[in-house]
Amino acid sequence: MSTQAETLNSFLSFRLDDELFAANVGKVLEILEIPKITKVPRSPEYMRGVVNLRGNVLPVIDTRTKFGLPPTSDTVNSCILVLSIASAGKNITLGAVVDAVQEVMEIDNSAIQAVPSMGTRYKSEFIDGMVKLNDQFIMLLNLDLVFTSEEVFVLEEAAGSKN
Amino acid sequence: MTEKLLDIFLGEAQELIVEIEKAVLLLEQNQQDEHGISAIFRAMHTLKGSSGMFGFEAVSGITHHLESIYQDIRDGARAMDANVLAITLKTLDHLRNLMQDPHLGDAGVRANHEQLLTAILSLEDAHTSHHTANNTAPASANTAQQRSYYIYILPHPAILRNGTNILYLVDDLLALGEGTALPFFHQIPELAAIAPDTSYMGFEVVLATTKKEEDIQEVFMFVESDCDITIKSLADGNILSAIGKHEQIQNRDVAAALGYEGIKALAAHPKKKISKADKARSAGINNAASIRVSSERLDDLMNLVSELVTTQARLSLFSGENDSTELSNISENIEKITRRLRDNAFTMSLVPLESIVVRFQRLVSDLSKELHKDIEFTAVGMDTKIDKSIIEKLTDPLLHILRNSIDHGIENPEERKRRNKSPKGKLQLRSYYSGGNVIIEIADDGAGIDLTKVKEKAIAKGLIDGHAALSEKELTDLIFLPGFSTASVITGVSGRGVGMDVVRRNVSDIRGEIDIATRAGEGTTFIIKLPLTLSILDGLLVKIGDTDFILPLTSVAKCYEVKTAALESSFNQLIQLDEKRLPFFFLRNDFAITDHKPELSQVILVSYDGQQVGLVFDRIEGEYQAVLKPLGEFYQRQNEFSGATILGNGNVALVLDPNKLIGKLIDHYKNQQRYEYAG
């Protein structure tokens, strides 16, 4: 677990489909409206493309596809979380498209529950823990791992192998 | 108008005339004295202005025309010559008379005036640049017709044997315009070893001409295959006067060519040229000729220049959308300045290859002792400059190639004697500019690569099919395959079969290409072609649907407009262009782009592996200077895109690497076929 996650207990929650996730705010640099995205041909499907972030090129990941959720078109609520993640000793900046950003909340360590090994469609190493809020579970993501790994969700059927 | 003022004017005019006279006399000693030319120009300008003010129209008229000639000379658009000086002196005498008789009352003065005026006008007209009446017109207006070219001619050693006289070539070239030929000697042996029928020399010609590049090329029509020829445009207008007396030209080392960049640099810094007059002056301040700057600050400068280039692109886009002449003038000017600033800043971050040569010399001497070989190592053209980040990544591959040449290439002394070669092996590292590229060659006079051995080995290792019919080039390229080594004895130096594939990868990482030329028994040359810099690229902006792409201009050969339907219906991926059938890739399909299909598509020919291949785009937008930004780790596998760039409108364009793209597409289609056959 990263040092920031230990020191900061503020989380930004966001929605994908009807599931709620949260990312440690220490990892979130900013939130963008979705600008024109340039698709890079012949790249994996979960790569939405690249955008111009004030003169720099920012790769953007389609988080829904990455998480194995059905694709939808962007809405007014869709936005890009600009994240700074650690990969092989380096910090890389990337954008992640999410359906909607909810709120920033303080989560006490004691409120974080362990992830049940069964019953989630995500590999357990990607989830640091779960929090129950208003009868809904929010999954706290390990962003470093989620966005640097090829396969995030457990493929129930072997279909969907795309290149 | 008071008498007093008129007196002041007449006094001043006398002084100016004397000043001009002095400068003209000095110029007769040294026609290239830039200070003299500027002094005359300034004095004439003042004289023209004040005489106009005092109604001395004859004076201002004649000085105006003479001034135009000097302006051209000062701007490098024409060369100074004795004619100009002679007529200037005559005019000065005439001006003295005019001061007494400003309205040409005297018939003799009038006749003289007419005569001089026609002489000056004909001088002005004789020169291609026809100056407009308005002396503040920008220099570019009158120099547009003339261009200066850099021409590099290196005849192959055997050229004299078919009766070609190289000097005639140079004469033919100079007949196209005004020029200067700078000979250099190439690998000249000792006197005793000189073969009279072998050419050891080459020429660099700086030519100012109104002719087109094709006309220059035509001169070489019959010797194209016998010479290495590079023709490059140096600048608009005539830059001969700027480089003519340049110190570096006069004291240059004739053993090596100055190179396009070398000449260009001289032309760009005419201030550095030293005339007799200011030689003494500059002697004292010579020490300040260079300063040290930390590379961090250079990087900062580079980043700022990159941002400026991007912002400038926005400006020209904006000015294109807003129909304002003034705005577009400003924008064009800024574009010119930005381009120059960019070139200037980038040459600053270039480092001569010399900085790494010492390591090579050390390697060669150590290795040749270890392997009991006698090797003479020479390095030529090490003042060739290249981006420092490229140099860092170049050292390892070069070391590896040198190791290979010493280990596998050059035979041991006994073997060499048996083959009637001098026991001393020759190994040369040479470098030169070729267009926007730097070429580095490592040549040995060793055994060469035994292609039959290569083939046997490749078959034994299962790298190729035993029945495969491979061309010589394909055979030599096998050495670059992973896990290939031909040394019969594995030494500690090289020959473990790791290496050449890594070398090729390293070189292609810095956008370079590597090639081998080999002859059994005569030696092997490795040729590495590198870009000058990695961070900026001159490209062609093209579109498919809504997506922008940049193709490096260096790889674009030709563009054609073709009906989209004709491309789509082609079943064998071949298209007939200029009576040639060429393979093409309909990138719309390969990139899975479906929006806005146009009726006409653009086929852009790029060269791939020695042949031309068409890439099909929707539209060509124009040239574009792309500041390369990395795509990052997420797109590592999409290395057919060497990066991205931000366009003026804020969109991101993808920079294509045509070689990698075509290679990948060919692999893709091959695999597809295999599946089809299997299925």
HADDOCK unambig.tbl for C-alpha pairs under 7 A between the chains (distance, minus, plus):
assign (segid A and resid 38 and name CA) (segid B and resid 547 and name CA) 6.48 0.50 0.50
assign (segid A and resid 38 and name CA) (segid B and resid 652 and name CA) 6.23 0.50 0.50
assign (segid A and resid 41 and name CA) (segid B and resid 591 and name CA) 4.87 0.50 0.50
assign (segid A and resid 42 and name CA) (segid B and resid 591 and name CA) 6.22 0.50 0.50
assign (segid A and resid 43 and name CA) (segid B and resid 638 and name CA) 6.52 0.50 0.50
assign (segid A and resid 51 and name CA) (segid B and resid 652 and name CA) 6.29 0.50 0.50
assign (segid A and resid 52 and name CA) (segid B and resid 646 and name CA) 6.73 0.50 0.50
assign (segid A and resid 52 and name CA) (segid B and resid 650 and name CA) 6.62 0.50 0.50
assign (segid A and resid 52 and name CA) (segid B and resid 651 and name CA) 6.55 0.50 0.50
assign (segid A and resid 52 and name CA) (segid B and resid 652 and name CA) 6.05 0.50 0.50
assign (segid A and resid 55 and name CA) (segid B and resid 646 and name CA) 6.45 0.50 0.50
assign (segid A and resid 57 and name CA) (segid B and resid 629 and name CA) 6.62 0.50 0.50
assign (segid A and resid 57 and name CA) (segid B and resid 631 and name CA) 6.68 0.50 0.50
